[in-house]
Amino acid sequence: SSFILFDGVYNNATFFLNGKLLGENPYGYSPTYFDMTNKLKTDGSDNIITVHVDHSRYIDSRWYTGSGIYRNVKMITVDKLHIPIWGSFVTTPVITKEKATTSIELTIENQHKKTMYFDLTTKIIDSEGKQVASISEAKKLKSNHKEVFIQSLDILNPKLWDIYMPNLYKAVTIITKNGKIIDEYVTTFGIRTIAHSKEQGFFLNGKSTFVKGVCIHHDAGLVGSAVPKGVWRRRLQSLKEAGVNAIRTSHNPFSQEFYDLCDEMGFLVQAEI
């Protein structure tokens, strides 16, 4: 199975493969993807992907929008038995000093013409690369079906994510059949509690925390809206040094790279959308 993922195209975008319509996305800030599996030519000749942008309404915002393909594009090729794009969702419903219960919702799709029997394994890796928990279960999925499976693991003595020590874990999920790896999907997450009361304000991991935020748009000065990750990193580092611990993303979804850096560098994010 082959997919193409666009993190942002501004705007009124229409996507074609070899002259045939794949789909469209009028909104300029949201990621979108298309399944190309049965549409690709397999005779060895070139496959041509065309993106048409209609930005004729060019004065459509009171900030700089940019235009065209201004964020990352990825080609993703997986087995017919796979975890789809955005197919995992990690929560930590119970957190104590001794352990964090981690719940991982995994969507799995079987595009094979028969029922598939497989092992579903998730390993939790800490920030130093050590495996701290794992679970492996035998599963089955009917032909042309999609199903959500939930795996639950306990992480002992969890290292919490906060703005000073942004500890991150990775959930590495592997689908194996007869000992052979069919698919691997990595989800990065942090373990933290948040609470808010009108009397006492915001609490991160049980500690009263002042949210010292700035509001920024998705562009970055001279580079416009196609912002390299290194530019975001430098900008966020300067904000951190000035005492900022939170970002409000005005007024639309930002790039995946931006969110990843905020997780890594210790910023709270109010994703306005």
C-alpha positions in Angstrom: 0.0 0.0 0.0 1.4 3.4 -1.0 0.3 6.8 0.4 1.4 10.4 -0.1 1.2 12.8 2.9 1.2 16.6 2.5 1.7 18.6 5.8 0.5 21.8 4.3 -0.4 23.3 0.8 -1.8 26.8 0.5 -4.5 26.7 -0.6 -7.6 25.4 -2.5 -5.3 22.5 -3.5 -6.2 19.7 -6.0 -4.0 16.7 -6.2 -3.6 14.4 -9.3 -1.7 11.2 -10.1 -1.0 10.6 -13.7 -3.7 13.1 -14.6 -6.4 11.5 -12.5 -7.8 13.2 -9.5 -6.6 11.9 -6.1 -8.6 14.5 -4.1 -8.6 18.0 -2.8 -8.0 20.1 0.3 -9.3 23.7 0.3 -7.9 24.5 3.7 -4.3 25.7 3.5 -3.0 24.6 6.9 -4.2 21.1 7.5 -2.2 18.0 6.6 -3.9 15.6 4.1 -3.0 12.3 2.6 -4.1 10.1 -0.3 -4.0 6.3 -0.9 -2.3 5.7 -4.3 -2.1 1.9 -4.0 -4.4 1.0 -6.9 -3.6 4.1 -9.0 0.1 3.8 -9.5 1.5 2.6 -12.9 3.5 -0.7 -12.4 4.9 -1.0 -16.0 8.2 0.8 -15.0 7.2 4.2 -16.5 7.2 7.3 -14.4 4.3 8.2 -12.1 3.6 11.9 -12.1 2.1 13.7 -9.1 0.6 17.1 -9.8 -0.5 19.7 -7.3 -2.7 22.5 -8.4 -3.1 25.5 -6.1 -5.7 28.3 -6.6 -4.6 31.3 -4.6 -6.4 33.8 -6.7 -8.1 35.2 -3.6 -4.6 36.2 -2.5 -5.7 38.9 0.1 -7.4 36.3 2.3 -5.8 36.8 5.7 -4.4 39.6 7.9 -1.1 37.7 8.2 1.4 36.2 5.8 0.0 32.9 4.4 2.7 31.9 1.9 1.5 29.8 -1.1 2.0 26.4 -2.7 3.7 23.4 -1.1 5.3 25.0 2.0 5.6 22.0 4.4 7.0 18.5 4.2 5.8 15.9 1.7 6.2 12.2 2.5 5.8 9.0 0.4 4.8 6.2 2.7 4.9 2.5 1.6 3.6 -0.2 3.9 2.4 -3.8 3.8 -1.3 -4.4 3.1 -1.5 -5.2 6.8 -0.5 -2.0 8.5 -1.1 0.8 11.0 -2.5 3.7 8.9 -1.2 7.3 9.0 -2.1 8.8 12.4 -3.2 5.3 13.5 -2.0 5.5 17.1 -3.3 7.4 20.2 -1.4 7.3 23.5 -2.8 8.3 26.8 -1.5 8.0 30.4 -4.8 7.7 32.4 -3.1 6.9 35.8 0.1 8.5 36.9 1.8 8.1 40.3 5.4 8.4 41.5 5.7 4.6 41.3 4.1 3.9 37.9 2.3 5.4 34.9 -0.4 3.3 33.2 0.0 3.8 29.4 -2.9 3.1 27.1 -2.1 2.8 23.4 -5.0 2.7 20.9 -3.8 1.3 17.6 -5.8 1.3 14.4 -4.8 -1.7 12.2 -6.0 -2.1 8.6 -6.0 -5.3 6.6 -6.2 -4.8 2.8 -5.3 -8.4 2.1 -7.9 -10.7 0.5 -7.9 -13.0 3.5 -8.0 -13.0 7.3 -4.6 -12.2 8.8 -3.2 -13.7 12.0 -0.3 -11.7 13.5 1.5 -10.7 16.7 1.1 -7.1 17.9 4.0 -5.9 20.0 4.6 -2.5 21.7 7.8 -1.6 23.4 8.2 1.6 25.4 11.7 3.2 25.1 12.9 6.0 27.4 14.9 9.1 26.5 18.2 7.1 27.0 17.1 4.4 24.6 16.4 1.8 27.3 13.3 -0.4 27.0 11.2 0.1 30.1 8.1 -1.9 29.2 6.7 -4.3 26.5 3.6 -6.2 25.6 3.0 -8.8 22.8 -0.4 -10.3 21.9 -1.7 -12.6 19.2 -4.4 -10.9 17.1 -6.4 -11.5 13.9 -8.2 -9.2 11.5 -10.7 -10.0 8.7 -10.0 -9.2 5.1 -10.7 -5.5 4.1 -11.3 -4.5 7.8 -10.0 -1.8 10.0 -10.1 -2.3 13.8 -8.9 -0.5 16.9 -6.8 -2.6 19.4 -5.9 -1.3 22.8 -2.6 -2.2 24.6 -2.0 -1.3 28.2 1.5 -1.1 29.8 2.8 0.1 33.2 6.0 2.2 33.2 7.7 2.0 36.6 9.1 5.1 38.2 8.1 7.3 35.3 10.1 10.3 34.3 7.6 13.1 33.9 7.5 15.6 31.1 7.6 19.2 32.2 8.8 22.6 30.9 12.3 22.2 32.6 12.9 18.5 31.9 10.9 17.6 28.8 11.3 13.8 29.2 9.9 11.9 26.2 9.1 8.2 25.7 8.7 6.3 22.4 6.0 3.6 21.9 7.4 1.4 19.2 4.6 -0.8 17.8 5.6 -3.8 15.6 3.3 -6.1 13.6 5.0 -9.5 13.0 3.8 -12.5 11.1 5.7 -15.8 11.4 8.6 -13.9 13.1 8.9 -11.5 10.2 8.3 -7.7 10.8 5.4 -6.5 8.6 5.1 -2.9 9.9 6.6 -0.7 12.6 5.1 2.5 13.9 6.7 4.9 16.4 4.7 7.3 18.6 6.5 9.9 20.8 4.7 10.9 24.0 5.3 12.5 27.4 3.8 11.6 30.8 2.3 14.5 32.7 -0.8 15.7 34.5 -2.6 19.0 33.8 -5.3 20.5 36.0 -6.9 24.0 36.1 -9.1 25.7 38.7 -10.6 29.2 38.7 -9.4 29.8 42.2 -5.8 28.5 41.9 -5.0 28.5 38.2 -3.0 26.0 36.2 -1.1 23.0 37.6 1.4 20.9 35.7 2.3 17.6 37.5 0.6 18.9 40.6 2.7 22.0 40.7 1.3 25.5 40.4 2.7 26.8 37.1 2.4 30.2 35.5 1.8 30.0 31.8 4.2 32.6 30.3 3.2 32.5 26.7 3.6 34.3 23.4 1.3 34.2 20.4 3.0 33.5 17.1 2.0 32.9 13.5 3.2 30.1 11.3 5.7 32.1 9.2 9.3 33.1 10.2 10.5 36.4 8.8 12.8 36.2 5.8 12.1 32.5 5.1 8.3 33.1 4.8 6.0 30.3 5.6 8.3 27.4 4.4 10.2 27.3 7.7 13.1 24.9 8.1 13.2 23.0 11.4 16.5 24.6 12.4 14.9 28.1 12.1 12.1 27.0 14.4 14.6 25.6 16.9 16.7 28.8 17.0 13.5 30.9 17.4 12.1 28.7 20.2 15.5 28.7 21.9 15.5 32.5 22.0 12.0 32.5 23.4 13.0 30.0 26.1 16.0 32.1 27.1 13.6 35.1 27.5 11.5 33.1 30.0 8.7 31.9 27.7 7.2 28.4 28.4 4.1 28.4 26.3 3.0 29.1 22.7 -0.4 29.9 21.3 -0.6 28.9 17.7 -2.5 31.6 15.9 -4.8 30.8 14.2 -4.5 27.5 12.5 -2.7 24.1 12.6 1.1 24.5 12.5 3.6 22.1 11.0 4.3 18.7 12.6 8.0 19.7 13.1 6.9 22.7 15.2 4.8 20.5 17.5 7.6 18.0 17.8 10.1 20.7 18.8 7.7 22.1 21.4 7.5 18.5 22.9 11.3 18.2 22.8 12.2 21.7 24.1 9.5 21.9 26.9 6.8 24.3 25.7 3.2 24.1 26.6 1.1 24.6 23.5 -2.4 26.0 23.1 -3.3 24.7 19.7 -5.9 27.3 18.9 -7.7 25.4 16.1 
